[in-house]
Amino acid sequence: MANDPTSLSVETLFDVKGWVAVVRTGGGTGLGLITAQSLAANGVKVYVTGRRLEKLKDAEMQDSKSGGSIIALQMDVTDKDSIVSAVKHVSEKEKWINFLVNNAGVTSVNYGKAGQPTGSVQEVADAMLNNQTFDDWISIYKVNVASYYFTSVAFLPLLCAARDHGYPEAGSILNISSISGITKESQNGQFSYNASKAACISLTEQLAVDLKRPDLEVRVNTLAPGYFPSEMTPIGVEAGQAKEHFRTKWGIPFGKAGSSRDYAQAVLNFAVNSYITGSTLVIDGGWLLAHA
């Protein structure tokens, strides 16, 4: 089938100008901020949410070139009333949203500097038993899994409303998981975190199935990133040493952390590709391949 060449240009393929999005950043920093900035840079009106409004305010901006913007909105994802209140606020300002990104997450405790416990069977069992509590597991699931569910379903009417305002499809959902939800390693004993990220992927697949029905047709996908610029990645590694540093310390075959550009490209692809749902994209520089 012949195509108009202009319909396959980058500008057309990734045209999101005039869209409305909600990005749960957890505080207007890190990968959530990269997501919001990449959308705003392409003409999207982005509501960024988190508990700390003053931190979110630092992320606010208006892009005079693209027409996009970032607007702070307080929302506690562990409080259903707060989620409903945020949806009400957006509904009063917007008639629809095109993209919801669930990005907020928390990490868990691990073995610590001592690493995997050693000694007798009883010593190993005691160390693993006492390393985490039931509350550690419950609190991390509350943020990394349950909040994704409640936020997604709360915004469902606004996502579906996109079709009523000239868009060919309903808005879609992108859940941010992690390579930790796919790897078979505990990564130094962070069992509850890795299990929660695996649960996030499972939740995504279940939502994708349930929301595919004709009266909804909401796409749901997940992005599983590896190491990207943050407090976790080293600062000040000299250019000549960087590749070997990432290969040996972080186990990344390509010898580098991901960049803002790498991440933004993946996010935008999920936003605009109307034929992807129930999918998980790993973006990790070959980390999983190296640890298979």
Sequence and secondary structure as in RCSB ss.txt:
>XXXX:A:sequence
MANDPTSLSVETLFDVKGWVAVVRTGGGTGLGLITAQSLAANGVKVYVTGRRLEKLKDAEMQDSKSGGSIIALQM
DVTDKDSIVSAVKHVSEKEKWINFLVNNAGVTSVNYGKAGQPTGSVQEVADAMLNNQTFDDWISIYKVNVASYYF
TSVAFLPLLCAARDHGYPEAGSILNISSISGITKESQNGQFSYNASKAACISLTEQLAVDLKRPDLEVRVNTLAP
GYFPSEMTPIGVEAGQAKEHFRTKWGIPFGKAGSSRDYAQAVLNFAVNSYITGSTLVIDGGWLLAHA
>XXXX:A:secstr
    GGGGSHHHHT  TT EEEEE SSS HHHHHHHHHHHTTT EEEEEES HHHHHTT EE TTT  EEEEEE 
 TT HHHHHHHHHHHHHH S  SEEEE          TT S  SSHHHHHHHHHHH  HHHHHHHHIIIIIHHHH
HHHHTHHHHHGGGGGT SS  EEEEE  GGGT SS TTT HHHHHHHHHHHHHHHHHHHHTTSTTT   EEEEEE
   SSTTS SS  HHHHHHHHHHHS  TT S   HHHHHHHHHHHHH TT  S EEEESTTHHHHT 
